[in-house]
Amino acid sequence: MNTLASLYHRWDTPLLRNLIFWAVIFLFHLITTNQVFYSNAMHLVGAMSLITLLQIGVAYTTLYGLIPNFLNKKRFFVFGILLILLLFIAAVGYHAANYYYFEPAYPQSYATRFEAFGYQSMFERITDISLTASKAIFFFSPTVLMLLFQFYRDQQRLSEINEQKKTSELTALKHQLNPHFLFNTLNNVYALAVKKSDKTPEVISKLSDILDYVLYRCNEDYVPLGKEVELIENYLTLEKIRYGKRVAVTFNPSYGQEMKIAPLLLLTFVENAFKHGVSQEINQASIDIMLHAHKNTIVFSIKNTIPTDAAQDSEAKPPIGLKNVRKQLELLYPKAHQLRLDEAKDTYMVTLDLKTL
């Protein structure tokens, strides 16, 4: 299989593709042309070769001359005039080759046509608008096919570039989220270690589970929703141990086992709720988290109290990580999400609606 792929890439070159394309065009002319009008095989091959050569000239002049130098530079009028002139020259070349070469060389083949349609001089053929226009359109048809093929390949290439860009951006976003989460969690362990708390081993165990998930088990674009719920529950356990009675937390998840979600997406909102709603609170803070998932819809909301001093600070910075979350949502849930941020006098609430794949 690898050998076939290697051979394909080795032979899949622009030159070979063009040679195959024009070989098919030439064979198409040979097969579809009424051979009764031609004296012999040499006459037929010569006439079809002339047509194919004129089509090649029109195609490459258009693709590599007119389009990049005029159409792409938005010089539409000049492009149109030059294209018409090019097609007219091709039609004149066709008439001239017939008039000065093929008709004298094979007079018997053309006698029948002249009897049926009448004889035209060179000038009459050139000035016959319907005849010249039909030939011009005929010579331009392979150019249209090449443009369609080129457009298809460009779209494929663009799709691959966008996919690579999307993957790179997601990787960068995860790298920004993971250290932030790790920094906050290690602070929790440090605070307990300083107090020589008996809960330190439990915290380290929870931290180990969290790091195992963050580092090794959430490298896909989408992970089971249940794993994200376990991550949030472990994080909440660590924060409850750290803050004790200073915070009252409720978490009510309801979800299907088969549902999936982008990793670390919801955890960012939970982190921000503790950072901006609990760390600066002198009195008891509260955080209410709700997660409901059914069929292909996930609704997540988190509401936290705002410390009095923070509520009065009009220059307070926006929650850390929110920009990253918005970017992730744009990449992974385009036109399939709705994020609402509601800030009251003493509460801050985030609601996220997702349409899963």
N, C-alpha and C positions, 0 to 999 in steps of 0.2 A: 504493500500500500504506500509506504514511504517512497519507494522507487518510482511508482507512477506519479506521485505528487512532485517528486524532484524533476522528472522528465517534463511534466506539464509546465512547471515554472521555468525550466530551461528553454522550452520552445515557445512559451507564451510571450512573444516579443511583439512590439508594434509593427516591425517589418513583416513578420510572418502573418500576423492578423490582417494586414493590408493586402498581402499577396493572396491570401485565401479569399478575402472579400472580393477582390477584382476577378479572381478565377471563377468564383461563383457567378458574378455578374456576366462574364463572358460566356460561360456555359448556358446561362439562362437565355441569353440572346440567341445562341445556336439552337437551343431546343425549341424555343417558342416562335422562331421566325419561319414563315412559310417558304420552304426551300424550293418551291416550284419557280419562284422568280429569279433564281440564280442558275447560271450556266453549269457550274461545277463546284467541287469542294473548295478550290482555291478562291473562287469568286466569293463564296459564302464566308469563308474564314477571313478574307481580306476586308469585306464589308463590315463584318461584326467587330473585327479588330479596330477599324476606323472609329466605329461608334464607341467602343470601350475606351479608346485612347482619348477621344474628345470628352467623354464623361470623367475620365481621370483628370484631365486638364482643368475642367470646370471645378471638380471637387477640391483639389489641392490648392488651386488659386483662391477659392472661396474660403476654405478652412484656415489656410496659413497666410493668406494675403489680405483679403477683404475684411474678414471678421475681426482679427486682432488689431488691424490698423485703422479700421473705420467703425465697424459696428460696436466693438467693445469700448471705443472712445466716444460713443454716442454721436458719431457723425453720420446720422441715419440717412440724410438726403444723398450725401456723396456715396455712401454704401449702396443705396438703391440704384443710383445712376450707373455706377461701375458694375454692379451685378447684371443689370440689363444689358450693358455694353458687352460684358463677358459672354453672356448667353447668345447675344446677337453674333459675336465673332465665331462662336462654336457652330452656330447654325450656318453661317456663311462658309466656314471651313467644310462642313458636311456637303453643302451644295456644290462647292468648288471641286471637291474630290470626286463627286459623282459626275459632274459636268465635264471635267477635263481628263479624268482617268477611267473610271469604271464604265461609263457609257461608251466611249470609243473602244475600250478593250473588250467589252461584252455587248455588242450592239443588239444581238438577237434577244438577249434577256430583257432589254429595255423597250424593244419595239412593241411588245404587247401592252406595256404600260402606256406608251405614248398614244397608241390607238384608242385605249380606254379613257385616258384622262387628258390627252392632248400634250403637245410638246411645249415646254417653257424655256425661254432663254435664261441665261444666268441672272440678268437684271430682273426678269419677271419673277424668278424664284425668290430672290432676295427681298423684293418689294411685296411679295405675297404675305401679308401680315398673318393670316391664319396658318399658313404652312410654316413660316419661320417661327411663330410662337409655339406651335405644337412641337417642333423639333427642339426648341429651347427648353421647354418643360421636360421633354424626354431626357435631355442631357443633364438636367438638374436633379432628376429623381434619385440617383445614387448618392448625391450630396446630402439629400434629406435623410436617407438611411444612415449615413455616416454620422450625421449630427445627432440622430436618435441614439445610436450606439454610444457615442461619446457622452451624451447626457446621462445615459444609464450607468456607464462606468464612473462618471463624476459623482453621481448620486451614491453609488456603492462606496466609493472612496470617502465621500463626505460622511456617510453613515459610520464607517469604520473609525474615522478621525473623531467624530462626536462620541462614539462608544469608548474610545481610548481616553478622551478628555474627561468623560464622565467618571470612568474608573479612577483616573488619577486624582480628580477633585474629591471623590468620596474617600480615597485613601488618605489624602491630606487632611480632610475634615476629621476622620477618625483619629489621626495622629494628634490633632489639636484637642480632641475631647478626652482621650485616654489619660494623658499626663495631668490634665486638670482634675479629673476624677481621682487619680492616684494621689495627687498632692493633698486634696481635702481629706481623703481617708487616712493617710499616714499622719495627718495632724490629729485625727481622732485617737489613733494608737499612741501617739506621743503624749497626748494629754492624760490618758489613762496610765501610761507607764510612769509618768511623773508622780501621779497620785498613788502609785503602787496598788492599783485596784485589782481585786480578785477576778474581775471580769476581763482582764487583759488577754488570757488564753482564748476565751471565747471570741473576742474581737479579732485576734490574729487568725483564728480558724475561719471566721466569716470573711476576713480580708483575703485569705488564701483562696477561698471559693470564688470570690469576686474577681481576683486577678487571673485565676485560671480561665474564667469565662471571657474576661475582657481581652486577654492576650491570645488565647488559643481557640475559643469556641464561637467567636462572633466575627469571623473574617468574611462571611458571605454578605451579599447585599440585603438579604432577608433571613431572619431567624425565627424559630417558633416563639410565639407570643408568650407561652408559658415560661420560657427561659428568661425573658425580659422581666416577667413578674417576679421570678425568683431573685433576680438581680436587685430589683427595687426593694423586695422584702429584706434581703441581706443588708442593703444599704440603710434601710430604715432601722434595722436592729442596731447597727453601729451608731447611728445618730441618736437613738433613744438612750443608749448606754452613755454616750458622751454628754447629752444635755439633761438627762434624767427628767425631773418634774418640770423643768423649764419649758417643755414642749408636749403638747397633746396631739398625737397623730392618729388618723383613721385612714385605713386603706381598704377599699371594697372592690376587688376585682371580680369580674364575671366575663368569661371568655370560652371560646371553643378550642379544643386541643389542636386542631389542624391549622389554625390561623397563624399567619406570619407577619412580621413587622421589621422595619429597618432597625439594626442593633444600636443601642445606646441613645436612641432618640428620646424616649420618655425620661430616662435617667437625668438628662440635662435639666428638665423642668423641676425635678425633685431636688437636685443639687441647688438650683437657684432659690427654691422656696426656703431651704434651710439657711443658705448664705444671707439672703436679704430679709428673711422673715423671722429668724430665730437668733442668729449670732449676736445681733445688737439689741435684742429684746431683754429688758430688765424683768418684766413680769412674765407670766406664762404665755407662750405663743401657741398657736394652733395651726395645724396643716391637715386639710381634708383632701384625700385623693380618691377619685372614682375612675374606674376603668370598666367599660362595658363593650363587649365585642359580640356581634351577631352577624352571621352570614358573611358578607364582604365589607362590613362597616365596623370601624373601631372608633369609639368615643372616649377620650381621655380628658379629665379635668382635674386641676389641682388649685386649691384655694388656700392662701396663707395670710395670716395677719401681718400688718406692717408696723414696725416699731414707731412709737410716737415721733421720735427725733427724725427718723427716715422719712416719715410722711410729710414733715414740714420742709424737708430739703428739696427745693425745686430744681436744684442742679444735680440731683442724684443720677448716677450713671445707669444705663439700662442693664438688665441682668446679663452676666457673663454667659457666653455660649448660645445666646438667643440668635445671633447672626449666623452661627454655624448650623443651628437647627433649621433656620429658614432656607439656607442653601441646600441642606440635605433633602428637605421637603420638595424643593424645586427640581432636584435631580431625580429623586426616587418616586415622587408622587406628583408629577406634573398634572395640573388640572384635576387632581384627585384628593385634594386636601383643603382644609379651611382652618386657619389658626386665628383665634380671637384672644386678645389681651384686654382685660377689664380691670381698671384700677379705681377703687373707691377711696374714701377718706382713710379707712383703716384696714382695708383688705386688698389683696391682689389676686386675680384669678386668670388662669390660662385654660382655654378649652381648645382641644384639637380633634377635628373630625377627619378620619382617613377612609378612603375607599381602597381596599386591598385588591391585589391582583387575583 
